[in-house]
């Protein structure tokens, strides 16, 4: 990869040791993973400074990039995440998302099958329009409240929504953090991403609903259909709307952002440009104080990303990414199908163990290295990683942020705690998803390779 050579073995061991130590802390549930990643990034910078590895003069002699220049792409990713966090956080205060959610809830008339289908589709739509974390918060919270009033156990519905939100995260470049990391690193445009994402995500969502209606045991209501309809009609979609002008402004801003994303390739605007425009428009439309808007940003999450990017960049600079890429290349040769399937399954398995954001950040640079060395399609290899990272998050309860949030909301609202033993259904459908995705990857390799 540009800017990488194989460094002194002691340097490799040092930075690889910090990397492994940090990831161990991230996996360890009792240690704050945000601080763990930030600590790892700081340790890398301190170690590099002590051994003079990150000296500008040395880097100019040995590498094409300084450490700051090497992180420039990651800074863009962080800026996109910050801008989208502002859009969602401020836009959420308009009440628009809750309005849409309650309107869809009323269409179910309290029927359990319709509740699963319609609220599941709502989760998908919210994932596309905003992001998967906000989607599970909005749809999940409303679903639990509806289930409590309808005397349904909420668990099967929340499990379905957690699965769907990770699948729907593959629709667009900004639907999930792994997408932003991988897509930006591999320079995949919004439209190019959308063209493939629609096919992949729609296919897997269809598979998901077939699986749900066969595998999940949906409860029968203990109240009459008339009472069910009365219960859902009691929800007030306007209750969260405090400012009608901001309500409509949010809808207009989000619509314009989506249109600009689709046209971005043709009008010369980047994903970052559009995200910043959207965030600025939201702040102006809401009338919220800028200082208050900044305070609402999830700074621990950004510290997590920053530390993660420094860790991965250190491995790139000492050549660890090149070594791993060479190992994969020597194992699969130049066979695109085998290479893509290996990346798909390996990234999925490790996403379940660690975190799909962590895996996306660690493996995205390796895709470029493998593609450059072998001439294999970076798009096919990249999509193998995108699918693996998003789907792999459903392997375990801690595999993705949306899983953690969904489980937490369910436990707080109902007292129903989903542990590892209760994760058999999501793990099973993840295997089904990966088998179907393997077929999709093979077709992509044949058509695009």
N, C-alpha and C positions, 0 to 999 in steps of 0.2 A: 504493500500500500504506500501511496505517496507520503513521504515524511517518515518512513519506518525503515530501520535496519535492525539486524540482530545485535543487541548490545552485549556488554560483558555479562557472563553468566551470574556473577554476584548481583548485578543490578536487576537481572531478571528474577532471581530468587527473592530479592528484597521487595520489589513491587508486587510480585505474585503472592508473596507471603502476606503483605498488607491486604491485598485483594481477597484472599481466602479468609483471613481473619475477619475482615469486614462482613463478608457474606455469611460467615458463621454467626456473627452477631445479629445480622438481619433475619436469619432463619430462627434464631433463638427467640421464642415468643415473649419472654419476660424482659427483653431489652428493646427499647424504643428504636424501631428500624430507621426512622427519619434521622435521629441523632447518630445511629450507627454508620449510615452512609456518609453523613457530613463529617464525622470523625475520621472515616477512612480517607476522604478527600484531603483533609487537613494533614493526616499522617503522610500521605503521598507528597504533598508540597513541602512539608518539613524535611522529610527524608531526602527529597530531591535537592533541596537547598543545602543540606548538610554535606552531601557528597558532590555538590556542584554540578549535578546532572542537568538541572534546569537553567544553568547559566546561559544567557543569550548568546555569548560568544561561542560556547561549546556547541550549542544547538545549531548555530549557523555553519559551523565547521562539519558537523556530523549529520545534520538533518536539513530538510527543506523548510521546516516550520518551527517557529518558537512555540512554547507551551500555550501562550495566549492565542496565537494564530490557529493552533491545533484545536483549540476549544471554541473557535468562532462559530462553527456550525451548531455546537451544543448551546451556545448563547442564543442563537436564533430559535432553537427548539424551546428553550426556557421562556423566551419572549412570547412565542405563540401560546404556550400554556398559560402564562400570566394574563394575556389579553382575553383568552377564552374563559378563564376563571372569572374575570371581571364581567364579561357579557352574561354569563350564566347566573352569577350571584346577583348582579343588579337587575337583570331581566326577570329573575325569579320573584323579586319583590313586587312586580307588577300584578301578579296574580294570574297571568295568562296561562301558565302551565297547569295550575290547579283548576282553572276554568275548563280547559280542554279535558283534563283527567276526569272531572266530575260529569261532564257531558257524555263522555264515553261510558262511564260507570252506569249512567242512567239507561243506556242502550241495552245493558245486560238484563235488566228487569229482575235482577237478583238470582238468575239461573246460574248454577255452578259452572256448567260447560261454557256458557257465554261469558261468564266472568273470567274464566281462564283464557279464552280466545281473545276477547276484546281488550282486557287489561294487559295481556301478553303483547298484543299488537301495539297498544299504547306505549309499552316499554320500548318496543322496537323503534317507533316513531320518535320518541323523546331521545333515544340514543343517537339517532341520526341528526336531529335538529340541534340538540345541546351536547350532552356527553353521557356516557354510561353510568357514571357515578350519580349525577343528578337524576337520571332516569329512574334508577332503583330507589332513590330517596323519595321521589314524588309518587311514582306508581306503587311502590311497595307500601308506603305509609297509608295511602288511600285504600289499597287492597286489604290491608290488615284491619282498618277501621270498618270497611264494608263487611268483612268476614265476621267481625265481632258482633255487628248488628244483625247479621243473617244467621248467626249460630253455626258458621262454618269454621273448621280448623284452618288457620291461615297457611300452615306449612307447605302443602303441595303447591299452592298458588305462588308463594314467595320463591320456592325452589325453581319453578318454571320461569319466573321473571328473572332470577339471577342467571339462569342458563341463557335465556334469550338476550339479555342485555350484553353479554360477552360476544354472542354470535353477531348481534346487530352492530357491535363495535367495529365490524369489518366493512360497513357500508361506505364510509367516507374517510378521507385523510384525517379529519379532526374529530372523529367519533370516539376515539380512545387514545390514551397516551402512547401505547406501543405503536400505533399507526403513525402518530406524529414523529416519533423517534425514528422509526424505520423508513417511513416515506421521505422525511427530510434528509436523512443520511444518504439514501439511495437516489435522491433527486427525482422522486415519482410525483408528477403533477396531480392536482386535484381531480381533473377530468379523467386522466389515465387510471388513477386509483379507483374512481367511481365506476368506470366502465367494467372493471373486473370485480370490484367489491359488490356490486348489485347482483351479479350472477352467483358469486360464492355465497354471500350472506342469505340471499333469497332461497337458494337451494337448501341450505342447512336449517333455515327457519322452518321451511316446509317439513323437513325431516323431523325437526323438534316437535312440532304440533302433532304429527302422526304418532310419535313416541309417547308424548304426554297422554293422549287420549287412550292409548293402549296400556301404558305402564302405570300412570298415576291413578290412584283410587280417589276419585273426586267424591266428596260427601254429598249426601242428600239432605235437603233442608228440613228442619223440624217445624217450619212454619208454612202456611199456605202460600200459593203463588200471589194471591192478592196482597198478603202481608209483605211478601218479598218486594213487590213493586212499590208498595207504600214506603218501605224502608229506604230504598234507593232514591225515591222521589224527594225524600226529606233532606237530602244533601243540597246545599245551596252553592251553586257554581260561582256566584258573585261575592261570596263572603270574604274572599281573599283580595278582592279588587278594591283598593283604596283611592286610586287616582285613575279615572277613566281615560284621560288623555295619555297617560303613561302606559296604560293597558294596550291601547291601540298602537302607540308608538313602538312598543316592544315587538308587536307582531310585524309591523312594517320594517323595522330594523333587521329582524331575523330573516325576513323574506328577502330583503335586499342583499344581506350577507350571503345567503344561499345562492342567489342569482349570480353574484360577483364571484363566488367560489367556482361555479360551473363555467363562467366566462373568463376565469383568470388567465388561462393559457392564451386567449385571444386579445385580451385588453392590457396585458403586461403587468398585472398586479400579482404579487406573491401572496401566499397564504398568510404570511406575517402582516403584510400591508392591510389585507382585508380584515384580519382579526383586530388590528390596532384601530382601524376605522370604526369597526363595530363597537369596540370597547369605549372609544371616545364618544360615539353617538349615544350609547346607553347612559353614560355619565351625564351628558348634556340633557338628554330627554328626561331623565329621572330627577334632575335637580339636586342629586346627592352631593354632598361636599367631597371633593377629591381626596382629602385626607382620610375621610371615613371609608371611601371606596378602597383605598390602598390597605387600610387596616383589615378589611374583610378578606384579603387574599390569604390563602393557606400557605404561610411562610415556612412552616416545618416541611411541607411537601416540596417546596422549591429548594430548601436546603438538602433534602433527600436527593433530588435530581442533580443538583450542583455537585454534591459529593460523588454521586454515581458516575457522572461524566468525567470528572477528574480521574477517578479510579480507572475507568476504561481507557482514557487517553494515555495514562501512564503505561498500560499494557501495550497499547499500539506503538508508543515511542520506543519501548525496549524490544519490540519485535515478537511479543507473545502471541498477538493476533495472527501474525504471519506464520508462526510455528504451528498453531492450531489449524490454520487454513491448509498448510502443507500436509498435515496429518490426515485431514479429511480428503484432500485431493489425492494423496497416495492410496487411500482406502477405496475411493470410488472412481478414480481415474477422471475421465472427461465425460462420463455418462451422466447427462443432465437429470434424467429421471431418478436414478439412484441417489444422486447428490441431493436433489430437492426433497425426496422422501425421507432421507436421513435427517435433513435439517428440520422438516416438518415434525417428525416424531420426537427427535431429541429436544427441540425447543418446547414442544408441548409438555413433555414429561418434566423437564426442569422448571417450566413456568409454574407447574403445580407444586413443586417442592419449594421454590424460592419465591418468585413473584414475577408476573409476566412483564412488568416494566423493567425489572432488573435484567431479565434475559434478553429483552429487545435491545437494551443499551449495550449489553456485552457482545451480542452476536451480529448486530447490524454492520459494524465495520468489517467483520470477517467475510460477509457476503461479497463486499466489493473486492476484497483481496482474492477470493476464490474465483470470482468472475473475471478479474483482470488476468489472473494466471492461466486460466483454462479456456477463456473465450466463451464460457457458458453464459446463458441469458441471466443477467442480473435481475430482470423482472420476475422470472420464474422462481429463482432462488429467493428473491425478496418476498414474494408472495407465500412461499413455503414457510418462511419465518413469521410473516404477518399472521397467517392462519394458525400456525403452531402456537404462537404467543397468546393470541386471543382465545383459542379453544382450550389450550392447556390450563388457563386460569380456572377452568371448571373441574379440573382433576381433584382438587382439594378445597377445603373451606377457606384456606388462606392464599389461594392461587391468584386472586385478583382483588383489587380494592373494592369492587362492587360486591363480591361475595362477602367480604368482611363487613361491609356496611349493611347488606341485606340481612345477614345473620344477626348483627347487632340490633337492628331495628325490630326484628321479630322477637328477640329475647326481651328487649326493653318493653315492648308494647303488650306481649302476651305471656312472657315467662317461658316460652318454648325455646329451648336451647338446642341448636343443631350442632352436634359434635362430629368427630371423624366417623363414628359408627353410623351416623345418620346421613352420610354422604354417598351412599351406594348408588342411588339413582342418578345423581349428577355425574358421578364417575363413569357409570355405564353408558350414559348418552354421550359423554365425551369420547369414549372409544368408538361409538357408532359414528359420531361426527368426523373423527379422524379417518375412519375407513372411507367414508364418503369423500372427504377432502382429499384423500390419497388419489382417488379416481379423478377428481378435478385437476389435481396437480399433474397427473400423467397426461391428461388431455391438453393442458396448458403447455407442457413440455413439448408435445408433438406439434402443436399449432404455432407456438411462439419461439421454440428452441432453434 
